[in-house]
Amino acid sequence: MKVSLETRSPIDARADMLVIGRYSDAARPAAALAALDTRLDGLLSRVLKAERFEGKPGQLAHFYTGGRVRADRILVVGLGAKKDVGAETVRRGASAALRRARDLGASSAAVFMPADGLPARQKAQAIVEGAILGTYRFDRYLKDKSDKAIQALAVVEPERRSAAAARDGLRLGEIWAGAACLARDLVNEPANVVTPGYLATRAEEIAKAGRLGVRVLERADCAKLAMGAYLGVAQGSQEAPKFIHLTYAPKGRPRRRVALIGKGITFDSGGLDLKTADGMLRMKDDMSGAAAVLGIFQALPQLKLSVEVHGLIAATENMPSGTAQRPGDIVRALNGLTIEIGNTDAEGRLTLADALAYAVQETKPDEMIDMATLTGAVVVALGQGISGVFASHDGLAQRVLAAAETAGERMWRLPLHEEYKEGLKSDVADLNNVSSQRGGGAIVAGLFMKDFTAGIPWAHLDIAGTAFSERDHALGPKGATGAAVRTVLAYLTALGGKR
């Protein structure tokens, strides 16, 4: 999709489809919309009245202009009450409208959103993100592909004094949405394609394109580092594990050093504690955290942020075999803690434990964030539309939640209740990887991983419910969502970034 800015009235916008946003409660339409209605001899008002258009969020109406303006057709999208319109309203409105425009056969679209209280940069970024994410498709394996596509998107910003800010918004929208789409592509691919080796190759390609540092540790390298928790999970698979370390270093002295860790289980059968057939069906998405890290690292060189960022992925499959680890086995993690394997299907926290310990030892970060499809318990607690946030420091939690608000991703902080750690005690090791007590599974998983952070400020994003959608949603089709990518980009930008 080619993206551009038009600093002119919507009346003069050239496109197959002109998309305009409309409030539900404004006493009179925005000046640009009033002028458009005048040029159309009141056609806009008549169509909206005939269709009983109320301006509810996501409501759509379209009609032909009959040559009265340069655009062939106009599509009106509801934005809801004027006082409630923010970046996410615009993002979702653009998503719904561009999807409809595409399905109606338009190949080019111009978008004007009034959103008077929203700065031009934020508005333009939201429009572009909504358009790209909303029209995303994963059709690589389909013989019959749709030829309907929006090939050109113009963001209409009539205020010339806002043009520079709007252009910056366009740039950011393309970068952020592109990063999320990369993550979506990786998760939507089948597990027979996305293996640990495939993730390593993609990491090397991203590093080469962005001039990033990259190191891929093989099984023997991980063994030398005594990463027994990670290698214990990996030992049941014929696919060789790959521990991936990406590095983004800014020019000059970095304001902050951050480690990002993504869970990289490319397929999770549960190991010897085998999942049910239904429970295993979608386990190609258990590397959504790793996909998020790769999407973020694709974006970082383009954003030129003044923070140093390390991306870590302990990639492996969790498979049953004659060499798989057994319930009751004891493994030793990189930081020296021993772990009794209470359940082989609680494997993600084991791989993340060694990744966190590696981050502490090898990168010495100021703070760490991990992203993981970790527990079904967080889905029980928050459903499939909200990610769980666990944090060892309040300031870090507040910054992450503020970034999620900026990105329009719903997240909710859950407690790390120390008393629940009692259930992780083992008679024969320092820890058990599952609790002997019922309930609080998402909290217990967070408490387990906290022991590998060495007191460094750390946040854990449990995206088990949000990484994959079983139905179409506001910002895209069913399938992978790219969860947490834009939140972490917003977080890094606010932390010390150049916009």
WOTAHU-V856664 format. One record per residue. SS is DSSP state (H for helix, E for strand, L for the rest). PHI is phi as a letter, one per 20 degrees, with the letter a starting at -180 (* if undefined). NEAR is the number of other ideal C-beta (glycine too) atoms within 8 Angstrom. Layout:
# WOTAHU-V856664
ss=SS phi=PHI near=NEAR
ss=SS phi=PHI near=NEAR
This chain:
# WOTAHU-V856664
ss=L phi=* near=10
ss=E phi=e near=6
ss=E phi=d near=12
ss=E phi=b near=9
ss=E phi=d near=11
ss=E phi=d near=11
ss=L phi=e near=8
ss=L phi=b near=8
ss=L phi=f near=10
ss=H phi=g near=14
ss=H phi=g near=10
ss=H phi=e near=9
ss=L phi=f near=16
ss=L phi=e near=8
ss=L phi=a near=14
ss=L phi=f near=11
ss=E phi=c near=16
ss=E phi=e near=15
ss=E phi=d near=16
ss=E phi=c near=14
ss=E phi=e near=14
ss=E phi=b near=15
ss=E phi=f near=13
ss=L phi=e near=12
ss=L phi=c near=7
ss=L phi=f near=9
ss=L phi=f near=3
ss=L phi=c near=4
ss=L phi=f near=9
ss=L phi=g near=8
ss=H phi=g near=6
ss=H phi=f near=12
ss=H phi=f near=13
ss=H phi=f near=10
ss=H phi=f near=10
ss=H phi=f near=15
ss=H phi=f near=12
ss=H phi=f near=8
ss=H phi=f near=9
ss=L phi=e near=11
ss=L phi=l near=6
ss=L phi=n near=8
ss=H phi=f near=12
ss=H phi=g near=12
ss=H phi=f near=8
ss=H phi=f near=8
ss=H phi=f near=12
ss=H phi=f near=11
ss=H phi=f near=8
ss=H phi=f near=6
ss=L phi=e near=7
ss=L phi=l near=5
ss=L phi=f near=12
ss=L phi=d near=7
ss=L phi=m near=11
ss=L phi=f near=8
ss=L phi=g near=9
ss=L phi=n near=10
ss=L phi=f near=10
ss=E phi=c near=11
ss=E phi=b near=10
ss=E phi=c near=10
ss=E phi=a near=8
ss=E phi=e near=5
ss=L phi=e near=13
ss=L phi=m near=5
ss=L phi=n near=4
ss=L phi=f near=8
ss=L phi=c near=13
ss=L phi=f near=7
ss=L phi=f near=13
ss=L phi=f near=7
ss=E phi=c near=13
ss=E phi=c near=14
ss=E phi=c near=15
ss=E phi=d near=15
ss=E phi=c near=15
ss=E phi=f near=16
ss=E phi=d near=17
ss=E phi=n near=11
ss=L phi=f near=8
ss=H phi=g near=10
ss=H phi=f near=4
ss=H phi=e near=7
ss=L phi=f near=13
ss=L phi=c near=8
ss=H phi=f near=12
ss=H phi=f near=8
ss=H phi=f near=13
ss=H phi=f near=18
ss=H phi=g near=15
ss=H phi=f near=14
ss=H phi=f near=16
ss=H phi=f near=19
ss=H phi=f near=16
ss=H phi=f near=13
ss=H phi=f near=14
ss=H phi=f near=17
ss=H phi=f near=10
ss=H phi=f near=11
ss=H phi=g near=14
ss=H phi=f near=12
ss=H phi=f near=7
ss=L phi=e near=10
ss=L phi=n near=7
ss=L phi=f near=12
ss=L phi=d near=8
ss=E phi=c near=13
ss=E phi=b near=17
ss=E phi=d near=17
ss=E phi=c near=15
ss=E phi=c near=13
ss=L phi=d near=12
ss=L phi=f near=11
ss=L phi=k near=12
ss=L phi=g near=6
ss=L phi=e near=4
ss=L phi=d near=12
ss=L phi=g near=6
ss=H phi=g near=13
ss=H phi=f near=12
ss=H phi=f near=10
ss=H phi=f near=16
ss=H phi=f near=18
ss=H phi=f near=14
ss=H phi=f near=17
ss=H phi=f near=16
ss=H phi=f near=17
ss=H phi=g near=15
ss=H phi=f near=16
ss=H phi=f near=17
ss=H phi=f near=14
ss=H phi=f near=15
ss=H phi=f near=13
ss=L phi=e near=13
ss=L phi=g near=10
ss=L phi=c near=6
ss=L phi=c near=10
ss=L phi=c near=7
ss=L phi=g near=5
ss=L phi=d near=3
ss=L phi=e near=6
ss=L phi=f near=3
ss=L phi=e near=3
ss=L phi=e near=6
ss=L phi=f near=6
ss=L phi=e near=4
ss=L phi=e near=6
ss=L phi=b near=9
ss=L phi=e near=14
ss=L phi=e near=7
ss=E phi=c near=12
ss=E phi=c near=15
ss=E phi=d near=15
ss=E phi=e near=16
ss=E phi=e near=12
ss=L phi=c near=13
ss=L phi=f near=10
ss=L phi=f near=8
ss=H phi=f near=6
ss=H phi=f near=4
ss=H phi=e near=9
ss=H phi=f near=12
ss=H phi=f near=6
ss=H phi=f near=11
ss=H phi=f near=15
ss=H phi=f near=10
ss=H phi=f near=11
ss=H phi=f near=18
ss=H phi=g near=15
ss=H phi=f near=8
ss=H phi=f near=12
ss=H phi=g near=16
ss=H phi=f near=11
ss=H phi=f near=12
ss=H phi=f near=15
ss=H phi=f near=13
ss=H phi=f near=11
ss=H phi=f near=16
ss=H phi=f near=14
ss=H phi=f near=13
ss=H phi=f near=13
ss=H phi=f near=16
ss=H phi=g near=16
ss=H phi=g near=10
ss=H phi=f near=16
ss=H phi=f near=16
ss=H phi=f near=8
ss=L phi=f near=9
ss=L phi=f near=6
ss=L phi=f near=10
ss=L phi=f near=4
ss=L phi=e near=7
ss=L phi=e near=11
ss=L phi=d near=11
ss=H phi=g near=14
ss=H phi=f near=9
ss=H phi=f near=10
ss=H phi=f near=19
ss=H phi=f near=12
ss=H phi=f near=8
ss=H phi=f near=10
ss=H phi=f near=15
ss=H phi=f near=10
ss=H phi=f near=8
ss=H phi=f near=13
ss=H phi=f near=13
ss=H phi=f near=7
ss=H phi=f near=8
ss=H phi=d near=12
ss=L phi=l near=6
ss=L phi=d near=12
ss=E phi=e near=9
ss=E phi=b near=11
ss=E phi=b near=7
ss=E phi=d near=11
ss=E phi=e near=10
ss=L phi=e near=9
ss=H phi=g near=9
ss=H phi=f near=6
ss=H phi=f near=9
ss=H phi=f near=14
ss=H phi=f near=9
ss=H phi=f near=6
ss=L phi=e near=9
ss=L phi=m near=9
ss=L phi=e near=15
ss=H phi=f near=11
ss=H phi=f near=15
ss=H phi=f near=17
ss=H phi=f near=13
ss=H phi=f near=12
ss=H phi=f near=16
ss=H phi=f near=11
ss=L phi=f near=9
ss=L phi=e near=14
ss=L phi=d near=11
ss=L phi=f near=4
ss=L phi=f near=10
ss=L phi=f near=7
ss=L phi=f near=15
ss=E phi=c near=14
ss=E phi=e near=16
ss=E phi=d near=17
ss=E phi=c near=14
ss=E phi=e near=16
ss=E phi=c near=12
ss=E phi=d near=15
ss=L phi=c near=6
ss=L phi=f near=10
ss=L phi=f near=3
ss=L phi=n near=5
ss=L phi=f near=3
ss=L phi=f near=11
ss=L phi=f near=7
ss=L phi=a near=10
ss=E phi=d near=12
ss=E phi=c near=15
ss=E phi=d near=14
ss=E phi=d near=15
ss=E phi=d near=17
ss=E phi=d near=18
ss=E phi=f near=18
ss=E phi=c near=15
ss=E phi=e near=16
ss=E phi=f near=16
ss=E phi=b near=11
ss=E phi=d near=13
ss=L phi=e near=12
ss=L phi=n near=13
ss=L phi=m near=15
ss=L phi=f near=11
ss=L phi=e near=8
ss=L phi=f near=10
ss=L phi=f near=10
ss=L phi=f near=6
ss=H phi=g near=6
ss=H phi=f near=5
ss=H phi=f near=8
ss=H phi=e near=12
ss=L phi=g near=6
ss=L phi=d near=6
ss=H phi=f near=13
ss=H phi=f near=12
ss=H phi=e near=11
ss=H phi=f near=13
ss=H phi=d near=17
ss=H phi=f near=18
ss=H phi=f near=19
ss=H phi=f near=15
ss=H phi=f near=16
ss=H phi=f near=17
ss=H phi=f near=16
ss=H phi=f near=19
ss=H phi=f near=16
ss=H phi=f near=16
ss=H phi=f near=16
ss=H phi=f near=13
ss=H phi=e near=13
ss=H phi=g near=13
ss=H phi=f near=10
ss=H phi=f near=8
ss=H phi=e near=13
ss=L phi=l near=8
ss=L phi=f near=13
ss=L phi=e near=10
ss=L phi=c near=14
ss=E phi=e near=11
ss=E phi=c near=15
ss=E phi=d near=15
ss=E phi=d near=17
ss=E phi=c near=17
ss=E phi=c near=17
ss=E phi=e near=14
ss=E phi=e near=15
ss=E phi=a near=16
ss=E phi=e near=15
ss=E phi=d near=16
ss=L phi=c near=11
ss=L phi=e near=9
ss=L phi=a near=8
ss=L phi=f near=3
ss=L phi=d near=5
ss=L phi=f near=12
ss=L phi=f near=12
ss=L phi=d near=8
ss=L phi=g near=9
ss=L phi=n near=6
ss=L phi=f near=9
ss=E phi=c near=10
ss=E phi=c near=13
ss=E phi=d near=10
ss=L phi=e near=17
ss=L phi=g near=12
ss=L phi=e near=9
ss=L phi=n near=7
ss=L phi=f near=11
ss=E phi=e near=11
ss=E phi=c near=17
ss=E phi=e near=13
ss=L phi=e near=14
ss=L phi=e near=10
ss=L phi=b near=9
ss=L phi=f near=15
ss=L phi=e near=11
ss=L phi=d near=11
ss=L phi=e near=12
ss=H phi=f near=14
ss=H phi=f near=12
ss=H phi=f near=16
ss=H phi=f near=16
ss=H phi=f near=16
ss=H phi=g near=17
ss=H phi=f near=17
ss=H phi=f near=15
ss=H phi=f near=15
ss=H phi=f near=14
ss=H phi=f near=15
ss=H phi=g near=14
ss=H phi=f near=15
ss=H phi=f near=9
ss=H phi=e near=7
ss=H phi=d near=11
ss=L phi=l near=6
ss=L phi=f near=12
ss=L phi=f near=7
ss=E phi=b near=13
ss=E phi=c near=16
ss=E phi=c near=15
ss=E phi=d near=17
ss=E phi=c near=16
ss=E phi=b near=14
ss=L phi=e near=13
ss=L phi=e near=13
ss=L phi=c near=10
ss=H phi=f near=7
ss=H phi=f near=11
ss=H phi=f near=16
ss=H phi=f near=11
ss=H phi=f near=5
ss=H phi=f near=8
ss=H phi=d near=11
ss=L phi=m near=6
ss=L phi=e near=7
ss=L phi=d near=7
ss=L phi=c near=10
ss=E phi=e near=17
ss=E phi=e near=14
ss=E phi=d near=16
ss=E phi=c near=13
ss=E phi=b near=14
ss=L phi=e near=10
ss=L phi=c near=9
ss=H phi=f near=6
ss=H phi=f near=7
ss=H phi=f near=13
ss=H phi=g near=12
ss=H phi=f near=8
ss=H phi=f near=11
ss=H phi=f near=16
ss=H phi=f near=11
ss=H phi=f near=9
ss=H phi=f near=13
ss=H phi=f near=14
ss=H phi=f near=7
ss=H phi=f near=10
ss=H phi=f near=11
ss=L phi=m near=10
ss=L phi=e near=11
ss=L phi=f near=8
ss=E phi=c near=13
ss=E phi=b near=9
ss=E phi=e near=10
ss=L phi=d near=13
ss=L phi=e near=6
ss=L phi=d near=11
ss=L phi=f near=8
ss=H phi=g near=6
ss=H phi=f near=5
ss=H phi=f near=12
ss=H phi=f near=9
ss=H phi=g near=7
ss=H phi=f near=9
ss=H phi=e near=14
ss=L phi=f near=9
ss=L phi=c near=11
ss=L phi=f near=3
ss=L phi=c near=5
ss=L phi=b near=9
ss=L phi=f near=6
ss=E phi=b near=13
ss=E phi=d near=12
ss=L phi=e near=13
ss=L phi=c near=9
ss=L phi=e near=11
ss=L phi=e near=8
ss=L phi=d near=9
ss=L phi=e near=3
ss=L phi=n near=4
ss=L phi=m near=10
ss=H phi=g near=11
ss=H phi=f near=15
ss=H phi=f near=14
ss=H phi=f near=15
ss=H phi=f near=15
ss=H phi=f near=13
ss=H phi=f near=14
ss=H phi=g near=12
ss=H phi=f near=15
ss=H phi=g near=10
ss=L phi=f near=9
ss=L phi=d near=14
ss=L phi=e near=12
ss=L phi=l near=7
ss=L phi=n near=4
ss=L phi=f near=10
ss=E phi=g near=11
ss=E phi=b near=16
ss=E phi=c near=15
ss=E phi=d near=13
ss=E phi=d near=16
ss=E phi=e near=16
ss=L phi=d near=15
ss=L phi=g near=12
ss=L phi=e near=12
ss=L phi=d near=13
ss=L phi=f near=14
ss=E phi=b near=11
ss=E phi=d near=10
ss=L phi=e near=5
ss=L phi=b near=5
ss=L phi=g near=6
ss=E phi=c near=9
ss=L phi=f near=7
ss=L phi=d near=11
ss=E phi=q near=13
ss=L phi=e near=8
ss=L phi=g near=7
ss=E phi=p near=11
ss=E phi=f near=15
ss=L phi=d near=13
ss=L phi=m near=17
ss=L phi=g near=12
ss=L phi=n near=15
ss=H phi=f near=14
ss=H phi=f near=15
ss=H phi=f near=15
ss=H phi=f near=14
ss=H phi=f near=15
ss=H phi=f near=12
ss=H phi=f near=12
ss=H phi=f near=16
ss=H phi=f near=10
ss=H phi=f near=10
ss=H phi=f near=11
ss=H phi=r near=9
ss=L phi=e near=11
ss=L phi=e near=6
ss=L phi=e near=6
